[in-house]
Amino acid sequence: MHSPAPPKQATPHPGIHFREFVAMMAMVMAVNALGVDMMLPALPAISADLGVTVENHRQWVIAIYMAGFSVMQLVYGPLADRFGRRPILIATIAVYAAMSLIASVAASFTLLLVARLLQGMASASTRVLSVSVVRDCYGGRTMARVMSLCTMVFLAVPILAPSLGQLVLLIAPWRGIFYALAAFSGLVALWVALRLPETLHPEDRRAITVASIASAMKHTLTNRYSLGYTLCIACMFSCIMSFINSAEQVFVDVFDVEQVFPLIFAGIAGTMALAALINSRIVERYGMRKVSHSALLGMLAINLVHLATIVAGHETVVTFAILQGMMMFCFNLTGSNFNAMAMEPMAHIAGTASSVQGFLSTVLGVIAGFFVGQAFDGTTLPLVLGFTGAAATALVIVLIVERGRLFHGHIANRV
């Protein structure tokens, strides 16, 4: 088994400063986040304009995008390990912008879904390559800190995205949202083209052969920490997808607070940004395991309290928002740390490993989140049951990976 590379403390190139690097990676990640969250206020208008008659079918605007996002992650890693991160990232973000323009002129729900599928396929590179670029430049707890800082900036996007979508709807039809996505992604592609150097080290370039890819995939899927924490990420991602799929219906159909939906959504997402900031300050001191394992236990406890509140008949928009915000706070203390722990032993195959981990975690998360969303029955119970099941499953996986021990040592000392 390969040992993880020693942590790299320098930025990828003297010409790009640390803060710009963090901001750039956050905006690359935000291309995907905007493609999901900015849609939420527009789903009723899209359904009405394109003749969607089954209420839950509006969720396909999100689900088909995430399906394309999930599958294509397997492709970009090997390509980036061979040709470099930079050219693949620039090309795919440009395709994303083009698909946004096609979606903006879609005359049927089918054509919109096709454009959304291709848009999601293009955006998959933003997840795979942002993680790969960060892993190229940093390792260990420092990588976890950088991922937290990127996540903190990145989470400003879902905080603002529904409000931005609502603002667009005040001055333009839903198609204006896709024009905005095209403009934003075009600017990000230009920023990357002008400022990001190639971060793939020449000695880490890998030929695109069946044997090379199979070897990298095998190593990713047979390393206990890589596979185990990837499955934990899948559990966490299912929570995000469940919430995104159901949020508009929960706030509009259950609580009838359509006008303040973006504000409540922003408040919940704000707890995630706060968690990312706190994680960036404490993870190097306390370690990824102490922080993430404690947060996972907290997440499970909060969901159990939420279930009890629903069963007792005391669920209101206030209790939902408070408990959901607390849960998302704990959730985000797990996410970036789980991601860093899964990637830590994969330095020599970062692109392919990021692809495999991203594909597996996203596909499983999307599938679980889709079924939780489709189980919507006019109450918050299916959603909170989904959260509870995901947290419990992740805890079982962590116990298996860590052989029954929580909170202990750093992976670099054991692999």
PyMOL commands that set and color helices and strands:
alter all, ss='L'
color gray80, all
select helices_A, chain A and resi 18-37+40-49+55-83+85-104+109-137+140-154+156-171+175-195+202-204+210-222+224-254+258-286+288-311+317-374+381-401+411-413
alter helices_A, ss='H'
color red, helices_A
deselect
rebuild
show_as cartoon
